[in-house]
């Protein structure tokens, strides 16, 4: 079995610089071309050929020793954002969310309006309709917080719908939130849209390590960068048909009542879609323990990932998720470089192992006796179950 290497300071610095570049490239679901061009250029720099699906998801393949079923690592480049819903008579913009997040966490955000008719750099700020305590008093605290009660104040001399139209702003234009990343002295990264650009940076650093060190993995590995995870169908198309194990890389929820950590990697057991693969998740936990990688287990109640989209679309694969800890997800997010490094190390260790059940999982389906199905931590022998049921009249 291969062993996870401690991430070098040079690779940590490269990963951080790459993340900052990704964060400063707007990519709300539906307008991901610029960030995908950036990611594609990085893959080109590694000398790795890539392909694009019709919708624009990116796929690269790392060679493996085995010609049997492969693996997949999936990340998404798209983020939440806003879209112009209407041009208002007061010269401001009505907006709707792209993806799922609260207007409460959008209020105060700076945005860049991506007009289709002009190359001009038009910025603005999302504000509540009652944005000044000097004007509205306590009403600023009691007003409704939803998308019908916020608007974009455009940073131009505009005071009417006609003024907005003259700028080239139209209904349907995107207004992505400006990420505003900050790297603190303690190693925290505070920014919008760490979900999932931090995951993309981790995976790119992983590919960099494998290519620069000419590592041949035990199994062919597909790297897939999706563009519509935030609206639910990211990895639903484009995966090769013979993927035996899939891991999505995304944020882990750090909040009261959760167990995810900001300075390590989290292996979720289940989310809104249901449990992740029992055997693959436990293998990841064992690898983390064996390699001394700080990790936590967690359960997410209001969360789904690219893994869910793939399974729902019919992918015949074991699926799991590994997450870098994020506090304040879909708002002002925060993670730590140590969490990204731990996620990197766990993925590196996993990719250098055989498939969880190498012989069984090498083919999409197998014929044989049920008792031959591979399992860990099997329940008590059948004879014991029979004895228990006979001794308890309630079973």
N, C-alpha and C positions, 0 to 999 in steps of 0.2 A: 504494500500500500504506500502511495506517495504521502508526503508530509507537507503540511502548510508552512510556508516560509514566513518569517516575520517581515512585515512590509518595511522596506528600506525608507530612510528619510527622503531620498531622492524621489522614490515612487509616491510617497505621501505628498510631497510638494507638487509633483506632476498632477496627481489626482485632484488636489485642491485648486490648482490653476485651471485645470480643465473644467472643474465644477463652476468656478467663477465665470468662465467664458460661456458655459451653457446657461447659467442663470441670467446673464445679461443679453441673451438672445430670446426674444419673446416667442412662445409656442403654445398658445391656447389651442385646444382641440379644434381642428379645422384649418389652422394657420400654422402648420408645423414645418413648412418647407425650409425656412432659414436654419432652424436648429438641426434638421436632418441633413442639410448640406454640410453643416459644421461637423456632425458626427461622421458622415461619409468621408469627409476629407481626412479625419483622424484614422479611419480604417485604411484609407488609401496610403497614408503615411506608414502604416504597418505592412504594406504590401499584400493586403488581404482583399481578394475579390468580393464584391457584394452584389446582391440583387434586391430589387424592389418589387413588392406586390403591386397590383393594379391600384390599390388605395393609397400606397405610399409607405407601408411598413418596410423596414430594412432587415435583411437577413444576410448573415455571414456564417461561414462554416469553418470550424477548426478541425483539422484531420485527427483521426484516432487510429489506434492499433487494430481495433476490432471493426470488422465490416458489418457486424450485426446492428441491431437497433441502437439508436443514438440517444443523446441527451439534448435538452434545450435550456437555455437561460434567457428569460424574458424580462425586459425593462420597458418602461414607456417614457417617451420624450414629451408627450403633451401635458399641459397643465390646465388648471381651471383658469377662468378669465371672464371677460364680459363682452357683450355684443350690443350695439346700438339698436334700441327698440323703436325710438322715435326722436324727432327733432322738436323741441319745445318752443313755445312762443316767447319764452324768456331768454332764449339763446343757450339753453342747457340741453342735456341729452338724457332721455330715458334709456335705461339699460336692463338687460336680463343676464343672468349668470350663464356661463358655459361650464358645464360640470356642476357638481353639487357643493355649494358652500353658502354660508349665511351672509346676508347683506350687512350684518353686524360686524363681520370681519373684513368687509370691503370698505366700509366707511373710513375715510381718511387716506385711502390708498391713492397713490399716484398712478396714472395710466398713460399709455401711449396709444393714440387713436390711429389705427392702420387704415387710412383712406385708400380706396381703390382708384381714385381719380387723381391723386397727387402724390408726389414723393416727399412732400413737406413733412417735417417732424412736428406733429401736433400733440401736445400733452394736455393733461387735465387732472382733476382731482375728484374722486367720488365723495359726495357729501350728503348728509341727511337734508331733507327739504328745509328743516329748521336747523340751521347750522351755527347760529350765533346766539349765545346767552344774552348778549347785550340787546338783541332785538326781540327775543322770544321768552326770556326769563326761564322759569322752571319747565316750560313746555319742551325745551330741548331734551329733557330727561324723561318725559312722559310720552313723547311721540312714538308711533308704531315703528318697529324696526323690521322692514321687509323691503323687497326690491321695488315695490311701488312707491316707497318713501325715501328713495335716494336718487341722486342725479349726478351727472358729470358736469362740473364747472370747467369749461374749456378755457385754456390759457391764451385766448385771443380776444380782440375787441369785438365781441358779438353780443347782440341783445335781442335777436329775433331768429325765427326759423329760416328766414331768407339769408341772414348772415351766415348761418351754419352751412346752408346749401352752397353758398358762394365759396366757402372753404373747401368744398368737395366732399363733405361728410354726408354719408347716406345711411339709410336704414340697412342693417346687416353688416356694417363695418365692425371690425373687431376692436376692442379696447382692452388689451392685456394689461394686467397689473405690472408695474415696474418692480422688479424683484428687490432691488436695493440691498444686495448682500453685504454682510459685515463679518470679518474674521477677527475674533477676539484674541487677546494675548493668552487666554486659557485654552485655546483650541476649539472654541465653539464657533459654529457657522450659523448666523442668524440671517434669514432671508425669506422672501416668498418663494414658493415653488421648489423647495428641496425635494418634495414629492413630485416627480421621481427623478429629478435631474441629479440628485446625489447618487441614486441607484445607477444611473447611466454612467456617471464618473467612476464608480466602483467597478463596473463591468468593463469599461474601457481600460482601466488600469490593469485589470486581470488579463485582458487580451494582450496588452502591451507586455506584461511579464512573460506570458507563454510564447509570444512570437520572438521577443528579443533573446530568450533563453532556449529557443528551438525545442520546447517541450512538446512531445507527442503524447497526447492524452490516451487513456485506455479505450475511450469510445469517441466516435465522431460527436462533435458538439455544435449545435446550432445556436448562434446568438441572434436573438430577435429583438428589434427595437420597434415597439408599436406606437401608434399615433392617435389612438382613440380610447385609451383606458378610462379616462375621466368621465366618459359617457357610456361606458359599460361593455363595449365590444372590441377591446384592443386586440387580443390574441385569438379572436374567433376565426380568422382566416390566415393562411400563409405558412403555417407550420408544416414541415415535412411529415408524411404519414407514418413514419416508422420511429417516432420518438417514444422511448420507454420511460424516461424520467424527465420531468419539467420542474424547474424552480423559477418562480417569479421573484424579482428583487424589488422591494417597495418599502415604504415607510412603516415603522412599527409605532404603535400608538402609546406615547408617554403621557399619562394623565392620571388623576386620582381614580382608584379602582382598577387600574391596569398594572401589569407587571413588566412591561417593556422597559428597557434601560437605554439611557443616552450615551453610555460609554462602552457598550458591547453590542452584540448581535442578538436579535430576538427570533425564535422559531415559533410561529403561531401554530397552535393545535387546530383551531377552527375559526371561521369567520361567518359573516352573514350567509354565505353560500353553503356552509356546512363544514364538516371536518376535512382537514387535509389528509393525504395518504398516511395511514398509521405507521407503516414500516419506514417510509422515507423520512418522515419527521423525526422518528426515534433514531434513525441512523444519523441524521444531522446533529441531534443532541449528543449522541455518543462521540461523534467526531469532535465536537466542540470540547467535550470533557477530556478526550484523549490528547488533544492538541493544546490544551490549556487556554482556549479562547473564551473570554468572558461572554456568557450568553444567558438568556432568560427564555422561559416558555410563557406564552400568553394566549388568551382567547379574545377575539375581536367581535363585538356584537353589531357594529354599524360599519362594515368594511367589506369590500370585495376587491378582487385583483384580476390581473391578466390570466391567472390560473383558472379562475371561475369561467371567464369567457371561453377559454380553450376547452374546458370540460363540457360546458353547455353546448358547444359547437360540435361535440362528438370526438374530441381527441382521446385516443385509447392509451392513456399514459398515467403513470403515477404523478401526482402533483403536490408540490409543497411551496412554501414561501419563506424567505429569509428577509428580515427587516432591519434597517438601521434606525435607531431610536429618534423619533421626532416629537418634540413638544409643540403644541399649538398647531396641529396639522390643518391645512387649508386656510391658515391665517398667517400671522407672523411666526414662521416656523423656526425651530432651532434643533440642530444636531451637533454632534462632536466628531472631530476627526478620528478619535479612537473608535467610535462606533462604525464609521466607514471602514476603517482598517480591520476591525473584527469581522465585518461582513465579507470583506475581501478574503481574509484568511480562511473562513469557513467554506466559502465557495471554492477556493483553490484546493482545499483538502478534499472536498467532495468530488470535484472533477477529476482528481487523480486516483480515485477508487474505482473498482469494478461496479457494475450495476448492483443495486441492492440485492436482487436475486438474479445473478448473472445468467445462469442457464435458463431459468424459467422465463425471465423478461426479455430474452433475446428474440422471441417471436410474439406476434400480437395475441395469439391464443394457443392453448395447449390442450391436448387430449390426455386423459389419464385418470387415475383414481383420485378421488377427492382428498384422501389422506396424504397424497403426495404434494398438495399445494403448499408452498413454502410459507412458514409463519414463525415469528418470534413471540416469546411470552405467551405461548398457547394456554388456553384455559385448562382447568383440571381435567384429567382423563375422563372419558365418558363413564367409566364404571363409578367414579367418584360422584359424578352428577346424578347418576341413577340412585346411589346410596343416599345422597342428600335429599332428593325428591321424595324418596320413600319415608324418610324420617321426619319430614315436615309436611303435615297435611295441608298447609296453605300453598304449597308449590305444585 
